[in-house]
Amino acid sequence: MWGRPARRAASNQARRAARAARGARARRFVLSQPLVAGAVVGATGEAQLRELAAAAARGALPDDLLQAVDRIHWRYPNPAP
C-alpha cells in the first residue's frame, strides 16, 4: 500500500536534489569567470539562501569541468541564434 507513494516521494525528492545541484553548478560557473566579481541571486526562503551560500563557499568549478564547457562553447558558439 505504501510502496507507490513512497517511490513517488523518493523520486520527487531526487528531482528536487538534481535541480538544486544544477543551480549550484550554474552559480559556481558564473563565479568561476575571471571578470565576475559577484553574482546577483534571489532567494525565496531561508533554505534557498543557505543553498546559495553553500554553493558560493565551494568556490569555482574544477578546471577540467570549465575546460569541458569551453570545448562545448567552441563547438557551438551560438546555440540559440
C-alpha positions as CSV (number, residue, x, y, z in Angstrom):
1,M,0.0,0.0,0.0
2,W,2.8,2.5,0.8
3,G,5.0,1.3,-2.0
4,R,3.8,3.6,-4.8
5,P,3.5,6.8,-2.7
6,A,6.9,6.2,-1.1
7,R,8.5,5.7,-4.5
8,R,6.9,8.8,-5.9
9,A,8.0,10.8,-2.9
10,A,11.6,9.5,-3.3
11,S,11.5,10.3,-7.0
12,N,10.3,13.8,-6.4
13,Q,13.0,14.3,-3.8
14,A,15.6,13.1,-6.2
15,R,14.4,15.5,-8.9
16,R,14.5,18.4,-6.4
17,A,18.0,17.5,-5.4
18,A,19.1,17.3,-9.0
19,R,17.6,20.8,-9.7
20,A,19.4,22.2,-6.7
21,A,22.7,20.6,-7.8
22,R,22.3,22.1,-11.3
23,G,21.6,25.5,-9.8
24,A,24.7,25.2,-7.6
25,R,26.9,24.3,-10.6
26,A,25.4,27.3,-12.5
27,R,26.2,29.7,-9.7
28,R,29.7,28.3,-9.4
29,F,30.2,28.6,-13.1
30,V,29.3,32.2,-13.0
31,L,31.6,32.8,-10.1
32,S,34.4,31.0,-12.0
33,Q,34.6,33.6,-14.7
34,P,37.6,35.8,-14.3
35,L,35.8,39.1,-14.9
36,V,32.9,38.4,-12.5
37,A,33.4,39.9,-9.0
38,G,30.0,38.8,-7.7
39,A,26.7,37.3,-8.8
40,V,23.3,38.7,-8.1
41,V,20.9,36.0,-6.9
42,G,17.5,35.9,-5.3
43,A,16.4,33.5,-2.6
44,T,12.7,32.8,-1.9
45,G,13.4,31.4,1.6
46,E,15.9,30.6,4.2
47,A,16.6,27.1,2.8
48,Q,17.4,28.5,-0.7
49,L,19.6,31.2,0.8
50,R,21.6,28.5,2.6
51,E,22.0,26.6,-0.7
52,L,23.2,29.8,-2.5
53,A,25.7,30.5,0.3
54,A,26.9,26.9,0.3
55,A,27.4,26.9,-3.5
56,A,29.4,30.2,-3.3
57,A,31.5,28.9,-0.5
58,R,32.6,25.9,-2.6
59,G,34.3,28.3,-5.0
60,A,35.0,28.0,-8.6
61,L,34.3,24.9,-10.6
62,P,37.2,22.5,-11.2
63,D,39.4,23.3,-14.2
64,D,38.5,20.1,-16.0
65,L,34.8,20.9,-15.9
66,L,35.4,24.5,-17.1
67,Q,37.6,23.2,-19.9
68,A,34.8,20.8,-20.9
69,V,32.3,23.7,-21.0
70,D,34.8,25.7,-23.1
71,R,35.1,22.8,-25.6
72,I,31.3,22.7,-26.0
73,H,31.2,26.5,-26.4
74,W,33.8,26.4,-29.1
75,R,31.9,23.7,-30.9
76,Y,28.5,25.5,-30.6
77,P,29.3,29.2,-30.1
78,N,25.8,30.5,-30.7
79,P,23.4,27.7,-29.7
80,A,20.3,29.9,-29.7
81,P,20.6,32.4,-32.6
